Amino acid sequence: MNQDLMKQHVAQAALSYINDDNMILGVGTGSTVNALIALLPQVRDRIKACVSSSEASTAQLLDLGFEVIELNDAGTLSLYIDGADECDPHNRLIKGGGGALTREKIIAEASRQYVCIVDESKMVPMLGAFPLPVETIPMARSMVARKLVALGGQPIYREGFVTDNGNLILDVHNLKITDPVALEQKINQIPGVVTNGLFALRGANTTLIAQADGTIKKQ
Ligand code: 5RP
């Protein structure tokens, strides 16, 4: 099974978590979530509205006729479904490859359950092979980059990319992430950092992993 098929397969598996009536569903961002959104019409009856983590997901949801509401009008969400760039054995994640990490982290925090959907290529014993995205206020770019170098990383400015919040992304290569919670907190303390892509303080509750042999593993 190729990677696109695995994404569709794990998206299909996630539909079983949309199992209440009148749900307000938190929706992530990325190609795996795009596969999920395309399948949501199958469970349309159960979804009252969605809270979306990006303009891209919002546009896709609206196209399919779903109502998209503000998180501020939604209260605590029962379920958030989103992908990840890396996932470790403790459901701690690196996210932000698509640049939507800040809204994703906000919605994850506002949700009782975060179901992460990935294919097996995203599973790692230790986070950090994927460069860690750090959303940064533009005027702080150089100073934040120097602090990230001091932490042992090599930040690369994602040129030409502006987040939905009007900020920029530094992708930090070669970090040794032995303690994801401590590093998430440390990077968050740098003035000018809006969010970093470590989801360790609040990881996923459950990760559904599509395997190349066609099965779905649950972690
Ligand atoms: C976007 C994200 C995505 O969840 C992550 O990049 C995975 O994307 P894909 O499903 O396309 O591999 O964090 O900010």
Boltz pocket constraint, residues with backbone or C-beta under 6 A from the ligand:
constraints:
  - pocket:
      binder: B
      contacts: [[A, 28], [A, 29], [A, 30], [A, 31], [A, 32], [A, 33], [A, 82], [A, 83], [A, 84], [A, 85], [A, 94], [A, 95], [A, 96], [A, 97], [A, 98], [A, 99], [A, 100], [A, 101], [A, 104], [A, 117]]
      max_distance: 6.0
